[in-house]
Amino acid sequence: MGLPNLSPSYFVRIRLLVGAVAVIVCGLCLRAFGYDVGLPFVAVKYGGSVLWGAMVYLLLAAVFPARWHGHEVHVAILVVVVVELIRLIHFPALDAFRATATGALLLGRVFSLWNIICYLGGIGAASLIAGRVWRASPSSSP
């Protein structure tokens, strides 16, 4: 009994999901241990934002159909900008969620244009790396 006949895009999606999990782990490690290993505030704060942007892109690229390849960048940009703009909205339930560790990781607490710039950098870097992954495997054209 062998593997079922899986399309090449299946393997691309798996690589993207593995990449997203790796980025999540790196982000959590950066947040938990960044200061302990002597990284400056700027590296921990904005490095996490770059990784968050990359994670959003990788997750979207993994779930988008292959025929939509290229559009995931635009959707990722829309998602990160909307999430950042949501930080300008305050009401008790949302603020209570933001006060939790999960809320801080997913939505953040304070609006910052610098975060948007970092998110865009993360999306761009992840897009370039994902493009290299697709080009590296001739059987995985999108």
C-alpha positions as CSV (number, residue, x, y, z in Angstrom):
1,M,0.0,0.0,0.0
2,G,1.6,3.2,-1.1
3,L,0.7,6.8,-0.8
4,P,-2.4,8.0,-2.7
5,N,-1.7,10.0,-5.8
6,L,-1.2,13.4,-4.3
7,S,-0.9,16.6,-6.4
8,P,2.4,18.6,-6.3
9,S,0.4,21.5,-4.7
10,Y,-0.3,19.3,-1.7
11,F,3.4,19.1,-1.0
12,V,3.8,22.8,-1.5
13,R,1.0,23.4,1.1
14,I,2.7,21.1,3.5
15,R,6.0,23.0,3.2
16,L,4.2,26.2,3.7
17,L,2.4,24.9,6.8
18,V,5.7,23.6,8.2
19,G,7.3,27.0,7.5
20,A,4.4,28.7,9.3
21,V,4.9,26.4,12.3
22,A,8.6,27.2,12.3
23,V,7.9,30.9,12.2
24,I,5.4,30.6,15.1
25,V,8.0,28.7,17.1
26,C,10.7,31.3,16.4
27,G,8.3,34.1,17.3
28,L,7.3,32.5,20.6
29,C,11.0,31.8,21.4
30,L,11.9,35.4,20.5
31,R,9.2,36.7,22.8
32,A,10.0,34.3,25.7
33,F,13.8,34.3,25.5
34,G,14.8,37.3,23.4
35,Y,15.8,39.5,26.4
36,D,17.3,36.6,28.3
37,V,19.8,36.0,25.5
38,G,20.7,39.7,25.3
39,L,18.7,40.8,22.3
40,P,17.9,44.5,22.3
41,F,14.3,45.7,22.7
42,V,14.1,46.7,19.0
43,A,15.1,43.2,17.8
44,V,12.5,41.5,20.1
45,K,9.7,44.0,19.5
46,Y,10.0,44.4,15.7
47,G,11.5,41.0,15.1
48,G,8.3,39.6,16.4
49,S,6.3,41.8,14.1
50,V,8.3,40.7,11.1
51,L,7.7,37.1,12.1
52,W,4.0,37.7,12.6
53,G,3.7,39.1,9.1
54,A,5.6,36.1,7.7
55,M,3.3,33.8,9.6
56,V,0.1,35.4,8.2
57,Y,1.5,35.1,4.6
58,L,2.6,31.5,5.0
59,L,-0.8,30.4,6.5
60,L,-2.7,32.2,3.7
61,A,-0.4,30.8,1.0
62,A,-1.0,27.3,2.4
63,V,-4.8,27.6,2.3
64,F,-5.2,29.5,-1.0
65,P,-6.0,27.4,-4.1
66,A,-3.0,27.2,-6.5
67,R,-4.9,29.1,-9.1
68,W,-4.9,32.1,-6.8
69,H,-1.1,32.1,-6.5
70,G,0.1,35.6,-6.1
71,H,-3.0,37.0,-4.5
72,E,-2.1,35.7,-1.1
73,V,0.4,38.6,-0.7
74,H,-2.4,41.1,-1.2
75,V,-4.7,39.3,1.2
76,A,-1.9,39.0,3.8
77,I,-1.3,42.8,3.5
78,L,-5.0,43.5,3.9
79,V,-5.2,41.2,7.0
80,V,-2.2,42.7,8.8
81,V,-3.4,46.3,8.1
82,V,-6.9,45.5,9.3
83,V,-5.6,43.8,12.4
84,E,-3.4,46.8,13.1
85,L,-6.3,49.2,12.6
86,I,-8.4,47.1,14.9
87,R,-6.1,48.2,17.7
88,L,-7.6,51.7,17.4
89,I,-11.0,50.3,18.4
90,H,-11.6,49.9,22.1
91,F,-14.5,48.3,23.9
92,P,-14.5,46.2,27.1
93,A,-14.7,42.7,25.6
94,L,-12.0,43.4,23.0
95,D,-9.7,45.1,25.5
96,A,-10.2,42.2,27.9
97,F,-9.1,39.8,25.1
98,R,-6.1,42.0,24.3
99,A,-5.1,41.8,28.0
100,T,-4.6,38.0,27.7
101,A,-1.4,36.5,26.3
102,T,-3.3,35.0,23.3
103,G,-5.0,38.4,22.6
104,A,-1.6,40.2,22.8
105,L,0.0,37.7,20.4
106,L,-2.9,37.7,17.9
107,L,-4.1,41.3,18.0
108,G,-1.5,43.2,19.9
109,R,-2.3,46.1,22.2
110,V,-1.1,49.4,20.7
111,F,-1.4,50.7,17.2
112,S,1.9,51.4,15.4
113,L,2.7,52.3,11.9
114,W,6.1,50.8,12.5
115,N,4.4,47.4,13.1
116,I,2.7,47.7,9.7
117,I,6.1,48.3,8.1
118,C,7.6,45.3,9.9
119,Y,4.6,43.1,8.9
120,L,5.1,44.1,5.2
121,G,8.8,43.2,5.5
122,G,7.8,39.8,6.9
123,I,5.3,39.2,4.2
124,G,7.9,40.2,1.6
125,A,10.6,37.9,3.0
126,A,8.2,35.0,3.4
127,S,6.9,35.5,-0.1
128,L,10.5,35.4,-1.5
129,I,11.4,32.4,0.5
130,A,8.2,30.5,-0.5
131,G,8.9,31.4,-4.1
132,R,12.3,29.8,-3.8
133,V,10.8,26.7,-2.3
134,W,8.4,26.4,-5.3
135,R,11.2,27.0,-7.8
136,A,13.5,24.6,-6.0
137,S,11.1,21.7,-6.6
138,P,10.4,21.2,-10.3
139,S,7.4,19.0,-9.5
140,S,5.7,21.6,-7.4
141,S,4.7,24.3,-9.8
142,P,1.6,26.2,-8.4
